[in-house]
Amino acid sequence: MFADRMDAGVKLSQKLLHLKDKDPAVFALARGGVPVGFEVAVALGAPLDAVLVRKLGAPYHEELAIGAIVDGPHPDIILNHSIIDGLGVPSDYVQRVTDQELAEIARRKALYFRGRSRVDAKGKTAIVVDDGIATGATMRAALSSIRHQSPARLVLAVPVATLDTIAELRPEIDEIVCLYQPEWLGAISVFYEDFRQVSDEEVVDLLERATGLKSAKAPAPAGATSKSA
């Protein structure tokens, strides 16, 4: 469906143009959501920030989320107790993996935001973006974090997510924009021709470029930005 994450961001942004005059701010889940969010921010002339959220993987099955943790003054931890109880995950494992992911969040925070001011969602139309949603654990944590900042409106925007996941998240937000909603999603990557891992360097570059575009108040056309990225 998409050439890469930048292409997905261009296509997604076209469905968000009605928010351009609603004081938007874009919050992209790092790392994969940042290229998507960058294109949305450029199209809307909005500030871009990264949401540092990490999945808490199950023992011996790290892709299965037993919860997620997101950065903040008091980090939000959202646990999936049905999975934890079903697998019999011990509490000391949960604490250990939480500490590990908090350390990774701290590393990324120091790298990504070196002296750069964070975007405040208070009173804004906060648009939370990722490259797709599988289980919804990390997105749910990200939405919780942004909601605590008291935005005027909370919007979820993703290229792809399952119908069930969208239905589960809908009560938590004001608006959802999702380009493709299959009944079943084996992997987000099948919707992309190029789904290579996004590096820390790419995240830093895109955040700095977005800040420059915003301060100049003259963002380049989304298509042109995608070609130069």
Stockholm file with secondary structure:
# STOCKHOLM 1.0

chainA/1-229         MFADRMDAGVKLSQKLLHLKDKDPAVFALARGGVPVGFEVAVALGAPLDAVLVRKLGAPYHEELAIGAIVDGPHPDIILNHSIIDGLGVPSDYVQRVTDQELAEIARRKALYFRGRSRVDAKGKTAIVVDDGIATGATMRAALSSIRHQSPARLVLAVPVATLDTIAELRPEIDEIVCLYQPEWLGAISVFYEDFRQVSDEEVVDLLERATGLKSAKAPAPAGATSKSA
#=GR chainA/1-229 SS CBSSHHHHHHHHHTTSGGGTTSCEEEEEEETTHHHHHHHHHHHHTCCEEEEEEEEEEETTEEEEEEEEEECSSSCEEEECHHHHHHHTCCHHHHHHHHHHHHHHHHHHHHHHTTTCCCCCCTTSEEEEECSCBSSSHHHHHHHHHHHTTCCSEEEEEEEEBCHHHHHHHGGGSSEEEEEECCSCCSCGGGGBSCCCCCCHHHHHHHHHHHHHHHHHTCCCCHHHHHHHC
#=GC SS_cons         CBSSHHHHHHHHHTTSGGGTTSCEEEEEEETTHHHHHHHHHHHHTCCEEEEEEEEEEETTEEEEEEEEEECSSSCEEEECHHHHHHHTCCHHHHHHHHHHHHHHHHHHHHHHTTTCCCCCCTTSEEEEECSCBSSSHHHHHHHHHHHTTCCSEEEEEEEEBCHHHHHHHGGGSSEEEEEECCSCCSCGGGGBSCCCCCCHHHHHHHHHHHHHHHHHTCCCCHHHHHHHC
//
